[in-house]
Amino acid sequence: MQKKRTSLSIKSWADDDKPREKLLHKGRSVLSDAELLAILIGTGSRDESAVSLAKRILKSANNNLNVLGKISVRQLMQFKGIGEAKAVAIAAALEVGRRRREGEDAQVTKISSSEDAYTVLRPVLGELEHEEFWIIYLNNANSILLKSQLSKGGITGTLVDSRLVLKKALELGAVALILAHNHPSGNLKPSEADKKITVKLQLAAQALDIKVLDHLIISEKTFFSFADHQIL
């Protein structure tokens, strides 16, 4: 005799266990990451509930939302039950969360320490899987005039054009600069190329009475400051 299939649909759960109802009645904070992700997924499959699918997706990202945020739409679509629409919804929600965090960090408008500079640039550089070089332009009160990407890709002296940096500084009336780039590998040790670029920009800026206050090497969770280590 064939056994009756046990329903895996969330619709069959008690209201307190359904992610949507749980959020409405108890608030967002009580939901697990998997339950929040399940709301985005909406429905699972005949063999797997949305919550179970969400847990499986999270497990593939080491149960880390920051790691999940780096997974592409195409990679998400490799999971059974995740089509293009659901994958796009997940990617969009994670990007909204990243931008919200960036908006909170952007409240820093004056640089008083290397930690301030890191707070401003971490949302921009911390999660990238390729290298980018950025400049923060400051006025004489160390208030931020502009943060701007200078180059993208492998960092070499040819990609970091000091003329472009100083042209923008003069246009803005900047009197100080903070240099920054990321190391996707997480290794924060400055390379010889990093040191040469720093000296190159420092010497060029000095000719125009513009100071290079620091050069940060940024990873997702921490940073290295040339100024703090007295090698600027």
QUIWO-V823711 format. One record per backbone hydrogen bond with DSSP energy under -0.5 kcal/mol. NH is the residue of the N-H (numbers start at 1). CO is the residue of the C=O. If there is no record, write none. Layout:
nh->NH co->CO
nh->NH co->CO
//
This chain:
nh->12 co->9
nh->13 co->10
nh->17 co->14
nh->18 co->14
nh->18 co->15
nh->22 co->18
nh->23 co->19
nh->24 co->20
nh->25 co->21
nh->26 co->22
nh->27 co->22
nh->27 co->23
nh->30 co->27
nh->31 co->28
nh->36 co->32
nh->37 co->33
nh->38 co->34
nh->39 co->35
nh->40 co->36
nh->41 co->37
nh->42 co->38
nh->43 co->41
nh->45 co->48
nh->48 co->45
nh->53 co->49
nh->54 co->50
nh->55 co->51
nh->56 co->52
nh->57 co->53
nh->58 co->54
nh->59 co->55
nh->60 co->56
nh->61 co->57
nh->61 co->58
nh->62 co->59
nh->63 co->58
nh->64 co->61
nh->68 co->64
nh->69 co->65
nh->70 co->67
nh->71 co->68
nh->76 co->72
nh->77 co->73
nh->78 co->75
nh->79 co->76
nh->82 co->79
nh->83 co->81
nh->87 co->83
nh->88 co->84
nh->89 co->85
nh->90 co->86
nh->91 co->87
nh->92 co->88
nh->93 co->89
nh->94 co->90
nh->95 co->91
nh->96 co->92
nh->97 co->93
nh->98 co->94
nh->99 co->95
nh->100 co->96
nh->101 co->97
nh->102 co->98
nh->103 co->99
nh->104 co->100
nh->105 co->101
nh->106 co->102
nh->107 co->104
nh->108 co->105
nh->109 co->107
nh->111 co->142
nh->112 co->110
nh->117 co->113
nh->118 co->114
nh->119 co->115
nh->120 co->116
nh->121 co->117
nh->122 co->118
nh->123 co->119
nh->124 co->121
nh->125 co->121
nh->126 co->122
nh->128 co->125
nh->133 co->151
nh->134 co->180
nh->135 co->148
nh->136 co->178
nh->137 co->135
nh->137 co->146
nh->138 co->176
nh->139 co->143
nh->142 co->139
nh->144 co->109
nh->145 co->137
nh->146 co->137
nh->148 co->135
nh->150 co->133
nh->151 co->133
nh->153 co->131
nh->156 co->154
nh->159 co->156
nh->160 co->156
nh->161 co->159
nh->162 co->160
nh->165 co->161
nh->166 co->162
nh->167 co->163
nh->168 co->164
nh->169 co->165
nh->170 co->166
nh->171 co->167
nh->172 co->168
nh->173 co->169
nh->174 co->169
nh->175 co->138
nh->176 co->138
nh->177 co->211
nh->178 co->136
nh->179 co->214
nh->180 co->134
nh->181 co->216
nh->182 co->132
nh->183 co->218
nh->184 co->182
nh->186 co->183
nh->188 co->186
nh->195 co->191
nh->196 co->192
nh->197 co->193
nh->198 co->194
nh->199 co->195
nh->200 co->196
nh->201 co->197
nh->202 co->198
nh->203 co->199
nh->204 co->200
nh->205 co->201
nh->206 co->202
nh->207 co->203
nh->208 co->205
nh->209 co->206
nh->210 co->205
nh->211 co->175
nh->213 co->177
nh->213 co->211
nh->214 co->177
nh->216 co->179
nh->217 co->224
nh->218 co->181
nh->218 co->216
nh->219 co->222
nh->224 co->217
nh->226 co->215
nh->226 co->224
nh->229 co->225
nh->230 co->227
nh->231 co->226
nh->232 co->226
//
